[in-house]
Amino acid sequence: MAEINNAIEQTKLKPTARKDMTMLQWTWKEMKRNYIAYIMCFPFFAIFTLFTVGPVLLSMFFSLTIFNMVEAPKFIFLENYARLFLDDDVFLIALKNTLIFAVVTGPVSYFLSLFVAWFINELPSKIRAIVTLIFYAPSISGGVYMIWLVIFSSDSYGYANAIL
């Protein structure tokens, strides 16, 4: 009988229900199941890390140093920040202006965007399409202008003119 129990113990499968697994086991199982999604997201995360996270971390490091691009950075910890807040009058004025601008502009723009979207949503569908086009036309036309400018530039730098 003991041999049968040992054989049953050895052939037990890994837990398959969510309630039978720890959070780490469940997460790892889901990651293995969805590995294609992670492969497809990798280019974005690599570029985001290289051009956003990397520079932010480097600037945080360099803010704690004296660095003049010729010599190696010299670590001075928070001395730059102390000098910035205690000795620099222009920075304090700029900080005050930035905070006032953020406090006024942020909520006003959010509420204005909400009311404009609400207004557009309440219009009949044909009028809504026209009003939406009026609102989006400036942002779309700038990109179209740049594309045509590159293609048909009047000198040899335009692609069409270079080919012709």
DSSP file (Angstrom, degrees, kcal/mol; ACC not computed):
  #  RESIDUE AA STRUCTURE BP1 BP2  ACC     N-H-->O    O-->H-N    N-H-->O    O-->H-N    TCO  KAPPA ALPHA  PHI   PSI    X-CA   Y-CA   Z-CA
    1    1 A M     >        0   0    0      0, 0.0     4,-2.1     0, 0.0     5,-0.2   0.000 360.0 360.0 360.0 -38.6    0.0    0.0    0.0
    2    2 A A  H  >  +     0   0    0      1,-0.2     4,-2.3     2,-0.2     5,-0.2   0.860 360.0  55.4 -63.6 -35.1    2.9    2.4    0.8
    3    3 A E  H  > S+     0   0    0      2,-0.2     4,-2.2     1,-0.2    -1,-0.2   0.885 106.9  49.4 -65.2 -37.8    4.3    1.8   -2.7
    4    4 A I  H  > S+     0   0    0      2,-0.2     4,-2.4     1,-0.2    -2,-0.2   0.915 110.4  50.1 -66.9 -42.7    1.0    2.8   -4.3
    5    5 A N  H  X S+     0   0    0     -4,-2.1     4,-2.5     2,-0.2    -2,-0.2   0.895 110.8  49.8 -62.7 -40.2    0.9    6.0   -2.2
    6    6 A N  H  X S+     0   0    0     -4,-2.3     4,-2.2     2,-0.2    -1,-0.2   0.903 110.5  50.2 -63.9 -41.1    4.5    6.8   -3.2
    7    7 A A  H  X S+     0   0    0     -4,-2.2     4,-1.6     2,-0.2    -2,-0.2   0.904 111.7  48.0 -64.3 -40.3    3.7    6.3   -6.8
    8    8 A I  H  < S+     0   0    0     -4,-2.4     4,-0.5     1,-0.2    -2,-0.2   0.915 110.8  51.4 -65.4 -42.8    0.6    8.6   -6.5
    9    9 A E  H >< S+     0   0    0     -4,-2.5     3,-0.8     1,-0.2    -2,-0.2   0.891 111.0  48.2 -60.2 -40.3    2.7   11.2   -4.8
   10   10 A Q  H 3< S+     0   0    0     -4,-2.2    -1,-0.2     1,-0.2    -2,-0.2   0.808 111.7  49.0 -73.4 -28.5    5.4   11.1   -7.5
   11   11 A T  T 3< S+     0   0    0     -4,-1.6    -1,-0.2    -5,-0.2    -2,-0.2   0.385  79.7 125.8 -93.9   5.5    2.8   11.4  -10.3
   12   12 A K    <   -     0   0    0     -3,-0.8     2,-0.1    -4,-0.5    -3,-0.0  -0.403  58.9-127.4 -63.7 137.4    0.9   14.3   -8.9
   13   13 A L        -     0   0    0      1,-0.1     3,-0.1    -2,-0.1    -1,-0.1  -0.392  27.2 -93.3 -81.3 161.7    0.7   17.2  -11.3
   14   14 A K        -     0   0    0      1,-0.1    -1,-0.1    -2,-0.1     2,-0.1  -0.355  59.4 -81.6 -66.6 155.8    1.7   20.7  -10.6
   15   15 A P        +     0   0    0      0, 0.0    -1,-0.1     0, 0.0    -3,-0.0  -0.368  47.6 177.9 -63.6 138.2   -1.2   22.9   -9.4
   16   16 A T        +     0   0    0     -3,-0.1     2,-0.2    -2,-0.1     5,-0.1   0.648  52.1  83.3-115.3 -23.9   -3.3   24.2  -12.3
   17   17 A A  S >  S-     0   0    0      1,-0.1     3,-1.2     3,-0.0     4,-0.4  -0.557  80.6-124.2 -82.9 149.7   -6.1   26.2  -10.6
   18   18 A R  G >  S+     0   0    0      1,-0.3     3,-1.3    -2,-0.2    -1,-0.1   0.867 110.6  56.3 -59.5 -38.1   -5.4   29.7   -9.6
   19   19 A K  G 3  S+     0   0    0      1,-0.3    -1,-0.3    -3,-0.0    -2,-0.0   0.697 103.0  56.1 -70.9 -16.7   -6.4   29.1   -5.9
   20   20 A D  G <  S+     0   0    0     -3,-1.2     2,-0.3     2,-0.1    -1,-0.3   0.473 101.5  70.9 -90.9  -2.1   -3.7   26.3   -5.7
   21   21 A M  S <  S-     0   0    0     -3,-1.3     2,-0.1    -4,-0.4    -5,-0.0  -0.778  79.2-118.9-115.4 155.8   -0.8   28.6   -6.8
   22   22 A T     >  -     0   0    0     -2,-0.3     4,-2.4     1,-0.1     5,-0.2  -0.412  38.9-104.1 -78.6 168.3    1.0   31.4   -5.2
   23   23 A M  H  > S+     0   0    0      1,-0.2     4,-2.5     2,-0.2     5,-0.2   0.890 122.6  51.7 -61.9 -39.5    0.9   34.8   -6.9
   24   24 A L  H  > S+     0   0    0      2,-0.2     4,-2.5     1,-0.2    -1,-0.2   0.915 110.1  48.2 -64.8 -43.3    4.5   34.3   -8.2
   25   25 A Q  H  > S+     0   0    0      2,-0.2     4,-2.3     1,-0.2    -2,-0.2   0.923 113.2  47.9 -63.2 -43.7    3.6   30.9   -9.7
   26   26 A W  H  X S+     0   0    0     -4,-2.4     4,-2.4     2,-0.2    -2,-0.2   0.915 112.3  49.0 -63.9 -43.0    0.5   32.2  -11.3
   27   27 A T  H  X S+     0   0    0     -4,-2.5     4,-2.4     1,-0.2    -2,-0.2   0.927 111.6  48.7 -63.0 -45.1    2.3   35.2  -12.8
   28   28 A W  H  X S+     0   0    0     -4,-2.5     4,-2.2     2,-0.2    -1,-0.2   0.889 111.2  50.6 -62.4 -39.5    5.1   33.0  -14.2
   29   29 A K  H  X S+     0   0    0     -4,-2.3     4,-2.0     2,-0.2    -1,-0.2   0.920 111.8  47.0 -64.6 -43.7    2.5   30.7  -15.7
   30   30 A E  H  X S+     0   0    0     -4,-2.4     4,-2.0     2,-0.2    -2,-0.2   0.869 110.5  52.9 -66.5 -36.3    0.7   33.6  -17.4
   31   31 A M  H  < S+     0   0    0     -4,-2.4    -1,-0.2     2,-0.2    -2,-0.2   0.909 110.7  46.6 -65.5 -41.2    4.0   35.1  -18.6
   32   32 A K  H >< S+     0   0    0     -4,-2.2     3,-0.9     1,-0.2    -2,-0.2   0.870 112.5  50.9 -67.3 -35.4    5.0   31.8  -20.2
   33   33 A R  H 3< S+     0   0    0     -4,-2.0     3,-0.3     1,-0.2    -2,-0.2   0.849 118.3  37.3 -69.9 -33.6    1.5   31.5  -21.8
   34   34 A N  T >X S+     0   0    0     -4,-2.0     4,-1.3     1,-0.2     3,-0.8  -0.090  73.7 129.8-108.7  33.2    1.6   35.0  -23.2
   35   35 A Y  H <>  +     0   0    0     -3,-0.9     4,-2.1     1,-0.3    -1,-0.2   0.799  67.4  62.6 -62.4 -29.6    5.3   35.1  -24.2
   36   36 A I  H 3> S+     0   0    0     -3,-0.3     4,-2.2     1,-0.2    -1,-0.3   0.896 100.9  52.8 -62.6 -39.1    4.4   36.3  -27.8
   37   37 A A  H <> S+     0   0    0     -3,-0.8     4,-1.8     1,-0.2    -1,-0.2   0.896 108.9  49.7 -63.4 -39.3    2.9   39.5  -26.3
   38   38 A Y  H  X S+     0   0    0     -4,-1.3     4,-1.2     2,-0.2    -1,-0.2   0.881 109.5  51.3 -67.1 -37.2    6.1   40.2  -24.4
   39   39 A I  H  < S+     0   0    0     -4,-2.1    -2,-0.2     1,-0.2    -1,-0.2   0.899 111.0  48.4 -64.7 -39.6    8.2   39.7  -27.5
   40   40 A M  H  < S+     0   0    0     -4,-2.2     4,-0.4     1,-0.2    -2,-0.2   0.813 113.0  47.7 -71.7 -29.3    6.0   42.2  -29.4
   41   41 A C  H  X S+     0   0    0     -4,-1.8     4,-2.2     1,-0.2     3,-0.3   0.676  90.9  85.3 -82.0 -17.8    6.2   44.7  -26.5
   42   42 A F  H  X S+     0   0    0     -4,-1.2     4,-2.8     1,-0.2     5,-0.2   0.877  83.1  54.4 -57.1 -44.8   10.0   44.4  -26.2
   43   43 A P  H  > S+     0   0    0      0, 0.0     4,-2.4     0, 0.0     5,-0.2   0.924 111.1  46.6 -57.7 -42.7   10.9   46.9  -29.0
   44   44 A F  H  > S+     0   0    0     -4,-0.4     4,-3.1    -3,-0.3     5,-0.2   0.950 114.1  47.0 -61.8 -48.1    8.8   49.7  -27.4
   45   45 A F  H  X S+     0   0    0     -4,-2.2     4,-2.4     1,-0.2    -1,-0.2   0.869 112.2  50.7 -64.1 -35.7   10.2   48.9  -23.9
   46   46 A A  H  X S+     0   0    0     -4,-2.8     4,-2.5    -5,-0.2    -1,-0.2   0.941 114.9  42.1 -66.3 -46.4   13.8   48.9  -25.2
   47   47 A I  H  X S+     0   0    0     -4,-2.4     4,-2.7    -5,-0.2     5,-0.3   0.909 115.0  51.0 -67.3 -41.3   13.4   52.2  -27.0
   48   48 A F  H  X>S+     0   0    0     -4,-3.1     4,-2.0    -5,-0.2     5,-1.6   0.915 113.2  45.6 -61.2 -43.5   11.5   53.7  -24.1
   49   49 A T  I  <>S+     0   0    0     -4,-2.4     5,-2.8    -5,-0.2    -2,-0.2   0.919 115.2  47.3 -65.9 -43.1   14.2   52.6  -21.7
   50   50 A L  I  <5S+     0   0    0     -4,-2.5    -2,-0.2    -5,-0.2    -1,-0.2   0.904 125.0  27.4 -66.1 -42.3   17.0   53.8  -23.9
   51   51 A F  I  <5S+     0   0    0     -4,-2.7    -1,-0.2    -5,-0.2    -2,-0.2   0.550 134.9  21.4-103.7  -8.0   15.6   57.3  -24.7
   52   52 A T  I  X5S+     0   0    0     -4,-2.0     4,-1.7    -5,-0.3    -3,-0.2   0.688 125.6  36.5-121.8 -58.7   13.4   58.1  -21.6
   53   53 A V  I  ><S+     0   0    0     -5,-1.6     4,-2.5     2,-0.2     5,-0.2   0.925 117.1  52.8 -67.4 -44.2   14.4   56.1  -18.5
   54   54 A G  H  ><S+     0   0    0     -5,-2.8     4,-2.7    -6,-0.3     5,-0.2   0.947 110.6  44.8 -57.9 -53.8   18.1   56.2  -19.3
   55   55 A P  H  > S+     0   0    0      0, 0.0     4,-2.6     0, 0.0    -1,-0.2   0.878 112.7  52.5 -61.5 -36.0   18.4   59.9  -19.7
   56   56 A V  H  X S+     0   0    0     -4,-1.7     4,-2.1     2,-0.2    -2,-0.2   0.939 111.8  45.4 -64.2 -45.1   16.3   60.6  -16.6
   57   57 A L  H  X S+     0   0    0     -4,-2.5     4,-2.0     1,-0.2    -1,-0.2   0.907 113.7  49.8 -64.9 -40.5   18.5   58.3  -14.5
   58   58 A L  H  X S+     0   0    0     -4,-2.7     4,-3.1    -5,-0.2    -2,-0.2   0.904 110.3  49.8 -63.8 -40.9   21.7   59.9  -16.0
   59   59 A S  H  X S+     0   0    0     -4,-2.6     4,-1.6     1,-0.2    -1,-0.2   0.867 108.8  52.8 -67.9 -33.7   20.4   63.4  -15.3
   60   60 A M  H  < S+     0   0    0     -4,-2.1     4,-0.4    -5,-0.2    -1,-0.2   0.907 112.6  45.2 -65.1 -39.5   19.6   62.4  -11.7
   61   61 A F  H >< S+     0   0    0     -4,-2.0     3,-1.6     1,-0.2    -2,-0.2   0.950 113.4  48.5 -66.0 -48.8   23.1   61.1  -11.3
   62   62 A F  H >< S+     0   0    0     -4,-3.1     3,-1.5     1,-0.3    -1,-0.2   0.746 100.1  66.6 -67.4 -22.1   24.7   64.2  -12.9
   63   63 A S  T 3< S+     0   0    0     -4,-1.6    -1,-0.3     1,-0.3    17,-0.2   0.700  99.4  53.1 -70.1 -15.8   22.6   66.5  -10.8
   64   64 A L  T <  S+     0   0    0     -3,-1.6    12,-2.4    -4,-0.4    13,-1.2   0.221 109.0  60.1 -99.3  13.6   24.6   65.2   -7.8
   65   65 A T  E <  S-A   75   0A   0     -3,-1.5     2,-0.6    10,-0.3    10,-0.2  -0.838  81.1-115.1-132.8 167.8   28.0   66.0   -9.4
   66   66 A I  E     +A   74   0A   0      8,-2.4     8,-2.2    -2,-0.3     2,-0.4  -0.959  46.8 170.3 -99.3 120.6   30.1   68.7  -10.8
   67   67 A F        +     0   0    0     -2,-0.6     5,-0.1     6,-0.2    -2,-0.1  -0.979  23.7 168.3-141.7 122.1   30.4   67.9  -14.4
   68   68 A N        -     0   0    0     -2,-0.4     4,-0.1     3,-0.3    -1,-0.1   0.169  53.8-112.6-121.6  18.1   31.9   70.1  -17.2
   69   69 A M  S    S+     0   0    0      2,-0.3     3,-0.1     1,-0.2    -2,-0.0   0.341 108.7  65.7  70.1  -6.1   32.2   67.6  -20.1
   70   70 A V  S    S+     0   0    0      1,-0.1     2,-0.2     2,-0.1    -1,-0.2   0.764  99.8  41.7-107.9 -46.2   36.0   67.7  -19.9
   71   71 A E  S    S-     0   0    0      1,-0.1    -3,-0.3     3,-0.0    -2,-0.3  -0.557  97.1 -88.8 -99.0 165.5   36.8   66.2  -16.6
   72   72 A A        -     0   0    0     -2,-0.2    -1,-0.1     1,-0.1    -6,-0.1  -0.418  58.0 -88.5 -68.1 148.4   35.3   63.2  -14.9
   73   73 A P        -     0   0    0      0, 0.0     2,-0.6     0, 0.0    -6,-0.2  -0.330  37.3-146.8 -60.8 138.1   32.2   63.9  -12.7
   74   74 A K  E     -A   66   0A   0     -8,-2.2    -8,-2.4    -3,-0.1     2,-0.3  -0.945  17.1-128.2-109.7 118.9   33.0   64.8   -9.2
   75   75 A F  E     +A   65   0A   0     -2,-0.6   -10,-0.3   -10,-0.2   -13,-0.1  -0.501  39.3 159.6 -73.2 122.8   30.4   63.7   -6.7
   76   76 A I    >   -     0   0    0    -12,-2.4     3,-1.3    -2,-0.3   -11,-0.2   0.256  33.5-149.0-125.3   9.2   29.2   66.5   -4.4
   77   77 A F  T 3  S-     0   0    0    -13,-1.2     3,-0.5     1,-0.2    -1,-0.3  -0.374  70.6  -8.5  58.8-120.8   25.8   65.0   -3.3
   78   78 A L  T 3> S+     0   0    0      1,-0.2     4,-2.3    -2,-0.2    -1,-0.2   0.239 100.5 105.4 -95.9  13.8   23.1   67.7   -2.6
   79   79 A E  H <> S+     0   0    0     -3,-1.3     4,-2.4     1,-0.2     5,-0.2   0.880  78.8  54.2 -61.8 -38.7   25.4   70.8   -2.8
   80   80 A N  H  > S+     0   0    0     -3,-0.5     4,-2.2   -17,-0.2    -1,-0.2   0.916 110.4  46.3 -61.0 -43.0   23.9   71.7   -6.2
   81   81 A Y  H  > S+     0   0    0      2,-0.2     4,-2.5    -4,-0.2     5,-0.3   0.889 111.0  51.7 -69.4 -38.5   20.4   71.6   -4.8
   82   82 A A  H  X S+     0   0    0     -4,-2.3     4,-2.4     1,-0.2     5,-0.4   0.930 113.1  45.4 -62.1 -44.4   21.3   73.6   -1.7
   83   83 A R  H  X>S+     0   0    0     -4,-2.4     4,-2.0     1,-0.2     5,-0.8   0.877 112.0  53.3 -65.0 -37.8   22.9   76.3   -3.9
   84   84 A L  H  X5S+     0   0    0     -4,-2.2     4,-0.6    -5,-0.2    -2,-0.2   0.923 117.5  34.4 -64.3 -45.8   19.9   76.2   -6.3
   85   85 A F  H  <5S+     0   0    0     -4,-2.5    -2,-0.2     1,-0.1    -1,-0.2   0.809 127.7  35.4 -81.5 -30.6   17.3   76.8   -3.5
   86   86 A L  H  <5S+     0   0    0     -4,-2.4    -3,-0.2    -5,-0.3    -2,-0.2   0.796 127.9  25.7 -96.9 -29.8   19.3   79.1   -1.3
   87   87 A D  H  <5S+     0   0    0     -4,-2.0     2,-0.8    -5,-0.4    -3,-0.2   0.648  99.0  82.3-111.1 -18.4   21.4   81.2   -3.6
   88   88 A D     X< +     0   0    0     -5,-0.8     4,-1.2    -4,-0.6    -1,-0.1  -0.800  44.2 178.3-101.5 107.5   19.7   81.4   -7.0
   89   89 A D  H  > S+     0   0    0     -2,-0.8     4,-1.8     1,-0.2    -1,-0.2   0.848  81.3  56.8 -73.2 -35.1   16.9   84.0   -7.1
   90   90 A V  H  > S+     0   0    0      1,-0.2     4,-2.6     2,-0.2     5,-0.2   0.888 103.8  53.9 -65.3 -39.3   16.0   83.4  -10.7
   91   91 A F  H  > S+     0   0    0      1,-0.2     4,-2.8     2,-0.2    -1,-0.2   0.908 107.0  50.7 -62.3 -41.9   15.3   79.7  -10.0
   92   92 A L  H  X S+     0   0    0     -4,-1.2     4,-2.2     2,-0.2    -1,-0.2   0.886 111.5  47.9 -65.5 -37.9   12.9   80.6   -7.3
   93   93 A I  H  X S+     0   0    0     -4,-1.8     4,-2.6     2,-0.2    -2,-0.2   0.924 113.5  47.7 -65.8 -44.0   11.0   83.0   -9.5
   94   94 A A  H  X S+     0   0    0     -4,-2.6     4,-2.4     2,-0.2    -2,-0.2   0.889 111.4  50.9 -64.0 -39.4   10.9   80.4  -12.3
   95   95 A L  H  X S+     0   0    0     -4,-2.8     4,-2.4     2,-0.2    -1,-0.2   0.920 110.9  48.2 -63.9 -44.1    9.7   77.7   -9.9
   96   96 A K  H  X S+     0   0    0     -4,-2.2     4,-2.4     2,-0.2    -2,-0.2   0.929 113.0  47.8 -61.8 -46.1    6.9   80.0   -8.6
   97   97 A N  H  X S+     0   0    0     -4,-2.6     4,-2.6     1,-0.2    -2,-0.2   0.895 111.6  50.8 -62.5 -40.6    5.8   80.8  -12.2
   98   98 A T  H  X S+     0   0    0     -4,-2.4     4,-2.6     2,-0.2    -1,-0.2   0.917 111.0  47.7 -64.2 -43.9    5.9   77.2  -13.2
   99   99 A L  H  X S+     0   0    0     -4,-2.4     4,-2.6     2,-0.2     5,-0.2   0.912 113.1  47.7 -65.4 -42.1    3.8   76.1  -10.2
  100  100 A I  H  X S+     0   0    0     -4,-2.4     4,-2.3     2,-0.2     5,-0.3   0.933 113.1  49.0 -62.8 -44.9    1.2   78.9  -10.8
  101  101 A F  H  X S+     0   0    0     -4,-2.6     4,-3.0    -5,-0.2     5,-0.4   0.914 113.5  46.5 -60.2 -43.9    1.1   78.0  -14.5
  102  102 A A  H  X S+     0   0    0     -4,-2.6     4,-1.7     1,-0.2    -2,-0.2   0.901 112.8  48.8 -66.9 -41.2    0.6   74.3  -13.7
  103  103 A V  H  < S+     0   0    0     -4,-2.6    -1,-0.2    -5,-0.2    -2,-0.2   0.878 121.4  35.2 -68.1 -37.0   -2.1   75.0  -11.1
  104  104 A V  H  X S+     0   0    0     -4,-2.3     4,-1.4    -5,-0.2    -2,-0.2   0.936 122.8  41.2 -81.7 -49.0   -4.0   77.3  -13.4
  105  105 A T  H  X S+     0   0    0     -4,-3.0     4,-2.6    -5,-0.3     5,-0.3   0.884 108.7  58.2 -71.5 -40.5   -3.5   75.6  -16.8
  106  106 A G  H  X S+     0   0    0     -4,-1.7     4,-2.2    -5,-0.4     5,-0.2   0.970 112.6  34.5 -58.0 -63.1   -3.9   72.0  -15.7
  107  107 A P  H  > S+     0   0    0      0, 0.0     4,-2.7     0, 0.0     5,-0.3   0.891 118.3  53.5 -62.2 -38.9   -7.4   72.0  -14.3
  108  108 A V  H  X S+     0   0    0     -4,-1.4     4,-2.6     1,-0.2     5,-0.2   0.932 110.8  46.2 -62.0 -44.6   -8.7   74.6  -16.7
  109  109 A S  H  X S+     0   0    0     -4,-2.6     4,-2.4     2,-0.2    -1,-0.2   0.888 112.7  50.3 -67.3 -37.7   -7.5   72.6  -19.7
  110  110 A Y  H  X S+     0   0    0     -4,-2.2     4,-2.2    -5,-0.3    -2,-0.2   0.943 114.8  42.7 -64.3 -46.6   -9.0   69.3  -18.3
  111  111 A F  H  X S+     0   0    0     -4,-2.7     4,-2.6     2,-0.2    -2,-0.2   0.897 114.5  50.6 -68.1 -38.8  -12.4   70.9  -17.7
  112  112 A L  H  X S+     0   0    0     -4,-2.6     4,-2.5    -5,-0.3     5,-0.2   0.912 111.1  49.0 -63.7 -41.7  -12.4   72.7  -21.0
  113  113 A S  H  X S+     0   0    0     -4,-2.4     4,-2.5    -5,-0.2     5,-0.2   0.909 111.3  50.4 -63.2 -41.5  -11.5   69.5  -22.8
  114  114 A L  H  X S+     0   0    0     -4,-2.2     4,-2.5     1,-0.2    -2,-0.2   0.934 112.7  45.5 -61.7 -46.6  -14.3   67.7  -21.0
  115  115 A F  H  X S+     0   0    0     -4,-2.6     4,-2.6     2,-0.2    -2,-0.2   0.880 113.2  49.0 -68.2 -37.8  -16.9   70.3  -21.8
  116  116 A V  H  X S+     0   0    0     -4,-2.5     4,-2.7     2,-0.2    -1,-0.2   0.924 113.4  47.1 -66.3 -43.2  -15.8   70.5  -25.5
  117  117 A A  H  X S+     0   0    0     -4,-2.5     4,-2.3     2,-0.2    -2,-0.2   0.903 113.5  48.9 -63.9 -40.0  -16.0   66.7  -25.8
  118  118 A W  H  X S+     0   0    0     -4,-2.5     4,-1.4    -5,-0.2    -2,-0.2   0.918 111.5  49.8 -64.0 -44.1  -19.3   66.7  -24.1
  119  119 A F  H  X S+     0   0    0     -4,-2.6     4,-0.5     1,-0.2     3,-0.4   0.930 112.6  46.4 -60.2 -47.3  -20.6   69.5  -26.4
  120  120 A I  H >< S+     0   0    0     -4,-2.7     3,-1.1     1,-0.2    -1,-0.2   0.887 109.3  55.2 -64.2 -38.7  -19.4   67.6  -29.5
  121  121 A N  H 3< S+     0   0    0     -4,-2.3    -1,-0.2     1,-0.2    -2,-0.2   0.793 103.9  55.1 -65.9 -28.3  -20.9   64.3  -28.3
  122  122 A E  H 3< S+     0   0    0     -4,-1.4    -1,-0.2    -3,-0.4    -2,-0.2   0.580  89.7  96.0 -82.9  -9.7  -24.4   65.9  -27.9
  123  123 A L  S << S-     0   0    0     -3,-1.1    -3,-0.0    -4,-0.5     5,-0.0  -0.390  89.4 -91.4 -77.0 156.9  -24.5   67.2  -31.5
  124  124 A P     >  -     0   0    0      0, 0.0     4,-2.9     0, 0.0     5,-0.2  -0.317  45.4-105.1 -62.2 155.9  -26.2   65.2  -34.3
  125  125 A S  H  > S+     0   0    0      1,-0.2     4,-1.9     2,-0.2     5,-0.1   0.842 116.4  47.4 -60.1 -40.7  -23.9   62.8  -36.1
  126  126 A K  H  > S+     0   0    0      2,-0.2     4,-1.5     1,-0.2    -1,-0.2   0.915 116.7  43.3 -69.5 -41.3  -23.4   64.8  -39.3
  127  127 A I  H  > S+     0   0    0      1,-0.2     4,-2.8     2,-0.2     5,-0.2   0.879 110.6  57.4 -68.9 -36.6  -22.7   68.1  -37.5
  128  128 A R  H  X S+     0   0    0     -4,-2.9     4,-2.6     1,-0.2    -2,-0.2   0.898 104.6  51.8 -59.8 -40.8  -20.5   66.2  -35.0
  129  129 A A  H  X S+     0   0    0     -4,-1.9     4,-2.0    -5,-0.2    -1,-0.2   0.904 111.8  46.2 -63.4 -41.2  -18.3   65.0  -37.9
  130  130 A I  H  X S+     0   0    0     -4,-1.5     4,-2.2     2,-0.2    -2,-0.2   0.928 113.9  46.9 -67.7 -45.2  -17.9   68.5  -39.3
  131  131 A V  H  X S+     0   0    0     -4,-2.8     4,-2.2     2,-0.2    -2,-0.2   0.897 111.7  51.6 -65.1 -39.9  -17.1   70.0  -35.8
  132  132 A T  H  X S+     0   0    0     -4,-2.6     4,-2.5    -5,-0.2    -1,-0.2   0.910 109.3  50.6 -62.1 -41.8  -14.6   67.2  -35.1
  133  133 A L  H  X S+     0   0    0     -4,-2.0     4,-2.2     1,-0.2    -2,-0.2   0.904 109.0  51.8 -61.5 -41.1  -12.9   67.9  -38.5
  134  134 A I  H  < S+     0   0    0     -4,-2.2    -2,-0.2     1,-0.2    -1,-0.2   0.903 112.8  45.1 -62.9 -40.7  -12.7   71.6  -37.6
  135  135 A F  H  < S+     0   0    0     -4,-2.2     4,-0.4     1,-0.2    -2,-0.2   0.885 120.8  37.9 -70.6 -37.7  -11.1   70.8  -34.3
  136  136 A Y  H  X S+     0   0    0     -4,-2.5     4,-2.0     1,-0.2     3,-0.3   0.663  93.7  85.6 -89.9 -16.2   -8.6   68.2  -35.7
  137  137 A A  H  X S+     0   0    0     -4,-2.2     4,-3.0     1,-0.2     5,-0.2   0.880  86.8  52.7 -56.5 -43.5   -7.8   69.9  -39.0
  138  138 A P  H  > S+     0   0    0      0, 0.0     4,-1.3     0, 0.0    -1,-0.2   0.912 111.8  45.0 -62.5 -39.2   -5.0   72.1  -37.6
  139  139 A S  H  > S+     0   0    0     -4,-0.4     4,-0.8    -3,-0.3    -2,-0.2   0.850 117.7  44.5 -72.9 -31.3   -3.1   69.2  -36.0
  140  140 A I  H  X S+     0   0    0     -4,-2.0     4,-1.8     1,-0.2     3,-0.4   0.905 109.2  55.0 -76.2 -41.7   -3.5   67.1  -39.1
  141  141 A S  H  X S+     0   0    0     -4,-3.0     4,-2.5     1,-0.2    -2,-0.2   0.807 100.0  60.6 -67.0 -29.3   -2.6   69.8  -41.6
  142  142 A G  H  X S+     0   0    0     -4,-1.3     4,-1.8    -5,-0.2    -1,-0.2   0.916 107.5  45.1 -62.4 -42.2    0.7   70.5  -39.9
  143  143 A G  H  X S+     0   0    0     -4,-0.8     4,-2.1    -3,-0.4    -2,-0.2   0.887 112.5  50.8 -67.8 -39.5    1.9   67.0  -40.5
  144  144 A V  H  X S+     0   0    0     -4,-1.8     4,-2.5     1,-0.2     5,-0.2   0.905 108.2  53.2 -64.7 -41.3    0.7   66.9  -44.1
  145  145 A Y  H  X S+     0   0    0     -4,-2.5     4,-2.3     1,-0.2    -1,-0.2   0.916 109.1  48.9 -59.1 -44.1    2.5   70.2  -44.7
  146  146 A M  H  X S+     0   0    0     -4,-1.8     4,-2.1     2,-0.2    -1,-0.2   0.894 110.2  51.1 -65.5 -39.1    5.8   68.8  -43.4
  147  147 A I  H  X S+     0   0    0     -4,-2.1     4,-2.2     1,-0.2    -2,-0.2   0.947 113.5  43.7 -63.3 -47.9    5.4   65.6  -45.6
  148  148 A W  H  X S+     0   0    0     -4,-2.5     4,-3.0     1,-0.2    -2,-0.2   0.848 110.7  56.4 -66.4 -33.5    4.8   67.6  -48.8
  149  149 A L  H  < S+     0   0    0     -4,-2.3     4,-0.3    -5,-0.2    -1,-0.2   0.910 109.4  45.5 -63.7 -41.7    7.6   70.0  -47.9
  150  150 A V  H >< S+     0   0    0     -4,-2.1     9,-1.4     2,-0.2     3,-0.5   0.907 117.5  44.0 -67.4 -41.3   10.1   67.1  -47.6
  151  151 A I  H 3< S+     0   0    0     -4,-2.2     9,-2.3     7,-0.2    10,-0.7   0.930 126.3  28.2 -70.9 -44.5    8.9   65.6  -50.9
  152  152 A F  T 3< S+     0   0    0     -4,-3.0    -1,-0.2     8,-0.2    -2,-0.2  -0.130  76.2 157.1-114.4  36.8    8.7   68.8  -53.0
  153  153 A S    <   -     0   0    0     -3,-0.5     5,-0.3    -4,-0.3     8,-0.2  -0.343  49.1-123.4 -60.1 144.4   11.3   71.0  -51.5
  154  154 A S  S    S+     0   0    0      3,-0.1    -1,-0.1     2,-0.1     2,-0.1   0.595  89.9  56.7 -73.8  -9.1   12.3   73.6  -54.1
  155  155 A D  S >  S-     0   0    0      1,-0.0     3,-1.3     0, 0.0     6,-0.2  -0.381 109.5 -80.6-107.7-168.2   16.0   72.7  -53.9
  156  156 A S  T 3  S+     0   0    0      1,-0.3    -2,-0.1    -2,-0.1    -3,-0.0   0.515 116.4  76.5 -74.8  -2.7   17.8   69.4  -54.4
  157  157 A Y  T 3  S+     0   0    0      4,-0.1    -1,-0.3     5,-0.1     2,-0.2   0.675  71.9  94.8 -82.8 -15.7   16.9   68.2  -50.9
  158  158 A G  S <> S-     0   0    0     -3,-1.3     4,-2.4    -5,-0.3    -7,-0.2  -0.559  78.0-134.0 -72.1 139.0   13.3   67.4  -51.8
  159  159 A Y  H  > S+     0   0    0     -9,-1.4     4,-2.1    -2,-0.2     5,-0.2   0.925 103.6  46.6 -62.6 -45.9   13.0   63.7  -52.7
  160  160 A A  H  > S+     0   0    0     -9,-2.3     4,-2.4     1,-0.2    -1,-0.2   0.925 115.0  46.6 -63.6 -43.9   10.9   64.4  -55.9
  161  161 A N  H  4 S+     0   0    0    -10,-0.7    -1,-0.2    -8,-0.2    -2,-0.2   0.858 110.6  52.8 -68.1 -34.2   13.3   67.1  -57.1
  162  162 A A  H  < S+     0   0    0     -4,-2.4    -1,-0.2     1,-0.2    -2,-0.2   0.898 112.1  45.3 -67.3 -38.9   16.3   65.0  -56.4
  163  163 A I  H  <        0   0    0     -4,-2.1    -2,-0.2     1,-0.2    -1,-0.2   0.907 360.0 360.0 -70.0 -41.2   14.9   62.1  -58.4
  164  164 A L     <        0   0    0     -4,-2.4    -1,-0.2    -5,-0.2    -2,-0.2   0.494 360.0 360.0 -71.2 360.0   13.8   64.4  -61.3
